Amino acid sequence: MSTSQPRTPYGRLVHEVTETVAIPHTYTLLIWCTTMVTVEHHGLPDVLSILLMLAGACGAYVAVGRVFHRRHGNRPAVERRAIAHPYLVATGNIATLFVATGVCWLVSAVPLAPVAWLLSGIGGTTTFLAGVAVQAFVVARIAPVEE
């Protein structure tokens, strides 16, 4: 947790919500950006393209998680350092979103629309997860949290 807590119960609640949703909020913004840059190249998606984007995003999430789970065995869940510094993380999220959106824009240029949507889901999610991991590493170095 951060060292300066708001004084009012409402202020504490808003502070806790802000800490909790920093990373999910960024992923939501990424999905919006992914959709918009792919629409730029291919127009509105049909149902197959939407399902392929979802499959790509979910598949990338599971694959990245599985790869790193295997590398680290059954160790406890990752410490929540990034959540302890939501404003620092939110600043880093801008860079993560720009890079992930750029990746999505590049892969969405694939001529076959359903494949472009699939690659946007895969590329955006993979880049997002890597970016958040880099952010967590940097935050742990800049503003360590006592465990």
Residue pairs with C-beta under 8 A, 6 or more apart in sequence:
1 19
1 84
2 15
2 19
2 84
2 85
2 86
5 12
5 15
6 12
6 14
6 15
18 86
19 83
19 84
19 86
20 83
22 82
22 83
22 86
22 89
22 90
22 93
23 82
23 83
23 89
23 93
23 132
25 93
26 90
26 93
26 96
26 97
26 128
26 132
27 128
29 93
29 97
30 96
30 97
30 100
30 101
30 124
30 125
30 128
31 57
31 124
33 97
33 100
33 101
33 104
33 124
34 53
34 100
34 101
34 104
34 120
34 121
34 124
35 53
35 120
37 101
37 104
37 105
37 108
37 120
38 45
38 53
38 104
38 108
38 116
38 117
38 120
39 45
40 105
40 108
41 105
41 108
41 109
41 116
42 49
42 108
42 113
42 116
42 117
43 113
45 53
45 113
45 117
46 113
46 114
48 114
49 113
49 114
49 116
49 117
50 117
52 114
52 115
52 117
52 118
52 121
53 117
53 118
53 120
53 121
54 121
55 118
55 121
56 117
56 118
56 119
56 120
56 121
56 122
56 125
57 121
57 122
57 124
57 125
58 121
58 125
59 121
59 122
60 121
60 122
60 123
60 125
60 126
60 129
61 125
61 129
64 125
64 126
64 129
64 130
65 129
78 136
79 145
79 147
81 136
81 139
81 140
81 144
81 145
82 89
82 132
82 135
82 136
82 139
83 89
84 143
84 145
85 139
85 143
85 145
88 139
88 142
88 143
89 135
89 136
89 139
92 131
92 134
92 135
92 138
92 139
93 135
95 131
96 127
96 128
96 131
96 132
96 134
96 135
99 127
99 131
100 123
100 124
100 127
100 128
100 131
101 124
103 123
103 124
103 127
104 120
104 123
104 124
104 127
106 123
107 116
107 119
107 120
107 122
107 123
108 116
108 117
108 119
108 120
109 116
110 116
110 119
